[in-house]
């Protein structure tokens, strides 16, 4: 992860590669647990080190942010440590934050694509859908702009998945890995999450798990966007005719009046005499 040759790390202390400003906090947390291993193991909560960010010196001579956690495993004070790039956590936080703030669908999908790109360390990833009636390819925020070849691949993926029937099975299309984004019932296809294969040989079980997890996050974003659109429609249209209701009409009128050059406004009003009799006799749906 740090870009060192294995031989270069022999004899190197962890303290040598931890940023001096982070070393004190990290050592302090570890010391509390390993100073009395037996007592720490007797208290399960205390035997798990709090996860914390730390800067580590990489092979290029720069400090890079990582997340470090560890667990005491025996009374001799041996610990199991886990170090992961902090970029993964930031990418996941980005998805959660955009979902929690009810961000625009494209913003949420871009954060999902960024999560995939970060976890698999590929140069690009995207979420593909045609929910609005046209093909849409949402790349990660720092990914490249999709080319015409990317769009052709995206269209082919959607067609392949629809032709094969809806499932959570991973699709390998040339050098692209993809997994469908299905609705909560599994009966409809929202879209596809896709990325270039990070290595030859096909996806392992962990690869499939991570891609399916990303697809479920994308599914939440699609479902929320669908529900929001239904709520907006219910709040702004007449349920019987589908035309703008009074609240929406007044809002449109006010907005139009503020546009440059909009005045004077012209409003055409149509009234049908004695129409109540039609509604009363034949019902509002017929009316």
N, C-alpha and C positions, 0 to 999 in steps of 0.2 A: 504493500500500500504506500509506503514511503519512498519507494524508488531506489533502495539500496541493493547492492549485490549481497547475497547471504554472508559471504566471507567478511564483508566490511562491518558486519554487526557483531561478530564474535568478540567478546570481551567488553562490549559497549554497555554502560549502565543506562537504565531508563532515565536517570537524572541528567545524563549528558544530552539527551535529545528533547527534554521537556523545556518549554520556555521558562526562563527564570521567574517571571511574574506569576506563573501558574504552579510552579513546583511546590511552594509553601502550602497552598490550599490542598493540593492533591496528596501531599505527604501527611498533612494533618488529618485528613479523612481516613487514610489508610491506617495511620498509627492508632487511632481510636479503636479500630477493629482488631488489629494483629498484636497489640501490646499484651492482651490477655485472651488468647484464642479460645480457651475453655469457656470463659465467661461469655464471650461473644456468641459461641455456638449454642449456649444455653438460652440465648435470646435471639430467636430466628430473625426478628426485624433488624437487629443490630449486626447480624452476620452478613447482611447484604450491603455492600457499599453503595452510597448514593451515586447515581450517574451524574457526571459533570463534564463540561467541555474543557479541553486542554489543547494547547498548541504544541505540535511536535515538529522537530526539524527534519525536513525531508532530504532526499539525496541531492537535490539541486541547491541546498543551502538556504531554503526559505522555510518559514514556519507555516504549517497548515493546520486548520482546525479539525479536531477529532472529538468523538464522544467516548469516554472511558467509563467502564463499570467493572465491578469484580465481586467475587463471592468467596468467603472463607470456606475451605473444604475439609480441614482437619485441625486437631488440637495442637499440631506442630506449627501452625500459622501459615501453611501453604494456601495460596489463593489462586483462583482462576480468574484471569482478567480478559475482558472483551474490549477491543478497540475497533470502532467503526468510523468511517468518514462522516463528519458532521453534515455534509451536503445532503445525505440521505434524510436525515432528520429535518433539515430545513425544507427539503422538497415535500416531505409528508406534512409538515406544519403548513406549508403553502396550500396544499389541497384542503386540509381541515379548515384553515382560516377562510379560504374563498367559499367553501360550502357554508360555513357558519355565518358569514356576512351576506349570504344570498347573492353572491356575485353573478355577473353575466355568465351565461352558459359557456361561451368561448373562453372566458378567463379561467373557469374551473377546469375545463377540458385541457387547457394549456398547462395548468399546474399538474394534472394527472400525467400528461405526456412528459413533463419535466421530471416527475418522480420515476417514471420508467427509464428515462435516459440516464438519470443519476444512479439508479440501482444497478443497471446493467453496464454502465460506463460506455454507452454508445454515443455517437455524435448527434443522433437525432431519434425522435420517436414522435408519434402523432396519434390522434383520435380521428377516425373517419366516420362520417354520417351523412345522410341525405334527408334529415328530418324536415328541413324547410323546402323540400322539393328539388333542391339542387345539391350536387356533390360538394361537401365541405370537408377540408382537411385541416385540422387544428394542430400545428406543431407546438413543441415546447417553447416557452418564452425565449429561450436562448438558442433554439434550434434554427436551422437554416430555413429560408422560404422554400416552400414545396415547389418543385419543378413540374413540368408537364408530364415527365416520366413518372414522378411520384403520384400524380393524379391518375394516370392510367393504371398504375399498380393498385391504387386505392379503389378505383371503380371495379377492377377485376376481383379484388378481395371481397367486396360486398356481394358481387354476383356469385362468386364461388360459395360463400357461406349460405346465401339464400337457396342456392341450388342443392346444397348438401343437406339442408334441413337444420333447424336451430338446435344448437347444443353448446356446451361450454368447452368442447374439444379445441385444442390448440391447432391452428392451421399453419403449415409450413409451405410457403409459396416462393419457390426459388430461394433467394437469400433473405427472405422476410419472414419473421415470426409474427403471428397475429392471433388474437382471441376475441370472439364475439362479445358484445355488450348487450345483454338481454334484459328485458323487463323483469320485474319482481316475480311474475308468474312463469317466466320463461317462454311465453307464447308470442312475443314480438321482439324484433331486432331493433335496438336503438342505434347501434353502430359497431365499430371495430377499433380496438387498440392495436397498434402495429409498431414494429421497430425492425431495423436490420439485424440479422443474426449476429450475435456477439462472438460466435466461434463456430467452427464446423462440428458436425456430429449430431446435430439436433438438440432440442431442449431437454434438460434433465427435469426431474420431478420438482425441484426447488424453483427452476425457471417457470414451470407451468403454474406453480402456486403463486408466485409473485405477479405474473401477468394476469391471472384470474382475479387476484386481489385488486389490482389496478382497474380491471374491467368492472368490478363491483363498485368501486368508487365512482367511476364514470357513469355507471347505471344510476347511482343515487343522484348525480348531477342532472342527468336526462329526466329522471322521474320528477325531480323537484321543479325543473323548468317547465315540464308538461303541466304539472299541477298549478304552477304560478300562472301559466297562460289561461288555464281553465278558470281560475279564480278571477283573473282580470276580465275575462270575457263575461263571466257571471255578474261582475260588478258594474260593467259598462254597457251591456246590451240588454235589450228586451228579450226575455227567454222565449217568447212566442214567435216573434217576427225576426229576431236576429239583428235588428237595426239598433242604432245608438239609443240608449235610454236617456231620460232627462238629465241625469247627472253628467253623463258623458257629453251630451249635446251642449250643455252650458259650459263645460270645460273647453270643448273645441271652439265654441263661439268666443270665449274670453281669450283663448290663445290666438285665434285668427285675428282678432281685433288689435292685437299687439304687434303683429307682423308689419314691417315697413311696407308702405304702399297698399295696405289692406283696406283702408277706408276710402270711400264709403262702402260698407257691407251691404249686400243684397240678400234678402231672405225670402224664399218662396214658401208660402204657407197654404196648404190645401186642406179644406174641410168638406166633409160629406154630410149633408143634412140628413137627420133622422137615422143615422147609422146605428144608433143604439138598438133600434128595432131589429136590425140584421143580427147583431150579437145576441140579443135576447132570444130571437127565434131559432137561429141556427148554431149558436155557440161562438165563442171568441176565436177558435181555431179556424173555422170557416170564414169568419169575418176578416 
